[in-house]
Amino acid sequence: MPENSPQNFSNHTRYDPLFHFFVLPVISLVLLAAIVHLFRFPGLHSALLLLAILAASVVVFKLRLYPLKVQDRVIRLEERLRLATLLDPALRPRIPEFTESQLVALRFASDAELPALAARALNEKLSATEIKKAIQHWRPDNWRV
């Protein structure tokens, strides 16, 4: 998605081309080849090769998921601070009730619509997808990958 086009529910997902279109297909092909090799040439060497490929696959996914989890923690903190500033004082004590996924989804809501959407998310227990679909004026997050 070009960063100059407005962000919305249908185009907010981002891809990392090297990871999604190179690393994942290569790891998948190598894993498939190791499985085929094990069936064609059963033995300790083939089993160890498959085990090594599986371990490498886990490493690849963990190396991708750890930074995403850190981004989610930063977003959680940022959104809690934003909510503490923008919410009505009567609603502020309920900030700890938000789930991580709700906070991550609320980051896209504009400052003007955040208080009403946050109250609705708490009262109706909206999912992240429901929150994102309810946003009228998107606040883009062009930094997340």
C-alpha positions as CSV (number, residue, x, y, z in Angstrom):
1,M,0.0,0.0,0.0
2,P,1.5,3.4,-0.9
3,E,1.9,5.5,2.2
4,N,0.3,8.5,0.6
5,S,-3.1,6.8,0.0
6,P,-5.6,7.0,2.8
7,Q,-5.7,4.0,5.1
8,N,-8.9,2.1,5.8
9,F,-10.2,-1.3,6.8
10,S,-9.7,-2.8,3.3
11,N,-6.1,-1.7,2.9
12,H,-4.6,-1.4,6.4
13,T,-2.9,-4.8,6.2
14,R,0.8,-4.6,5.4
15,Y,3.2,-7.1,3.9
16,D,6.9,-7.3,4.2
17,P,7.8,-8.5,0.7
18,L,11.1,-10.2,1.7
19,F,9.4,-12.1,4.5
20,H,6.0,-12.9,2.9
21,F,7.0,-13.4,-0.7
22,F,10.6,-14.8,-0.4
23,V,11.4,-16.3,3.0
24,L,8.0,-18.0,3.6
25,P,7.9,-19.7,0.1
26,V,11.5,-20.8,0.4
27,I,11.1,-22.3,3.8
28,S,7.9,-24.0,2.6
29,L,9.6,-25.5,-0.4
30,V,12.6,-26.7,1.6
31,L,10.3,-28.2,4.2
32,L,8.3,-30.0,1.5
33,A,11.6,-31.2,-0.1
34,A,12.8,-32.6,3.2
35,I,9.5,-34.4,3.7
36,V,9.7,-35.9,0.2
37,H,13.4,-36.8,0.8
38,L,12.4,-38.6,4.1
39,F,9.8,-40.7,2.3
40,R,12.0,-41.5,-0.7
41,F,15.1,-42.2,1.3
42,P,14.0,-43.2,4.8
43,G,16.8,-43.2,7.4
44,L,18.4,-41.3,10.2
45,H,20.0,-38.7,7.9
46,S,16.7,-37.8,6.2
47,A,14.9,-37.6,9.6
48,L,17.6,-35.3,11.0
49,L,17.4,-33.2,7.9
50,L,13.7,-32.8,8.3
51,L,14.2,-32.0,12.0
52,A,16.7,-29.3,11.2
53,I,14.4,-27.8,8.6
54,L,11.5,-27.8,11.2
55,A,13.8,-26.1,13.7
56,A,14.8,-23.5,11.2
57,S,11.2,-22.9,10.4
58,V,10.4,-22.3,14.0
59,V,13.3,-19.9,14.3
60,V,12.1,-17.9,11.2
61,F,8.6,-17.6,12.7
62,K,9.8,-16.7,16.2
63,L,12.1,-14.0,14.7
64,R,9.1,-12.5,13.0
65,L,6.7,-12.8,16.0
66,Y,8.9,-11.4,18.7
67,P,9.1,-7.9,17.2
68,L,5.4,-7.9,16.4
69,K,4.7,-8.7,20.1
70,V,7.0,-5.8,21.1
71,Q,5.1,-3.5,18.7
72,D,1.8,-4.6,20.3
73,R,3.1,-3.8,23.7
74,V,4.2,-0.3,22.6
75,I,0.8,0.2,20.9
76,R,-0.9,-0.9,24.1
77,L,1.0,1.6,26.2
78,E,0.5,4.4,23.6
79,E,-3.3,3.7,23.4
80,R,-3.7,3.6,27.2
81,L,-2.0,7.0,27.4
82,R,-4.2,8.3,24.5
83,L,-7.4,7.0,26.2
84,A,-6.4,8.5,29.5
85,T,-6.2,11.9,27.7
86,L,-9.3,11.6,25.5
87,L,-11.8,9.7,27.5
88,D,-14.4,11.2,29.7
89,P,-13.2,11.1,33.3
90,A,-16.1,8.7,34.2
91,L,-14.8,6.1,31.6
92,R,-11.1,6.4,32.5
93,P,-11.2,3.8,35.3
94,R,-12.4,1.2,32.7
95,I,-9.2,1.5,30.6
96,P,-7.7,-1.7,32.2
97,E,-10.8,-3.6,30.8
98,F,-9.6,-3.3,27.2
99,T,-8.1,-6.4,25.7
100,E,-4.8,-6.2,23.9
101,S,-6.5,-6.8,20.6
102,Q,-9.0,-4.0,21.3
103,L,-6.3,-1.5,22.1
104,V,-4.3,-2.5,19.0
105,A,-7.5,-2.0,16.9
106,L,-8.4,1.3,18.5
107,R,-5.1,2.9,17.4
108,F,-6.7,3.4,14.0
109,A,-9.6,5.5,15.3
110,S,-9.3,9.3,15.0
111,D,-9.1,11.3,18.2
112,A,-12.6,12.7,17.6
113,E,-14.3,9.2,17.4
114,L,-12.1,7.4,19.9
115,P,-14.1,8.1,23.0
116,A,-17.5,6.9,21.6
117,L,-15.9,3.9,19.9
118,A,-14.0,3.0,23.1
119,A,-17.1,3.1,25.2
120,R,-18.9,1.0,22.6
121,A,-16.0,-1.5,22.5
122,L,-16.2,-2.0,26.3
123,N,-20.0,-2.1,26.5
124,E,-20.5,-4.4,23.5
125,K,-17.3,-6.4,23.9
126,L,-16.4,-5.7,20.3
127,S,-13.7,-7.7,18.6
128,A,-10.7,-6.1,16.9
129,T,-12.3,-6.6,13.5
130,E,-15.6,-5.1,14.6
131,I,-13.7,-2.1,16.0
132,K,-11.8,-1.6,12.8
133,K,-15.0,-1.9,10.7
134,A,-16.7,0.7,12.9
135,I,-14.0,3.3,12.4
136,Q,-15.2,6.2,10.1
137,H,-12.0,8.4,10.1
138,W,-8.9,6.3,10.0
139,R,-5.7,7.4,11.8
140,P,-3.1,5.7,9.7
141,D,-0.4,3.5,11.2
142,N,2.3,3.4,8.5
143,W,5.0,2.2,10.8
144,R,3.8,-1.3,11.5
145,V,5.0,-4.2,9.4
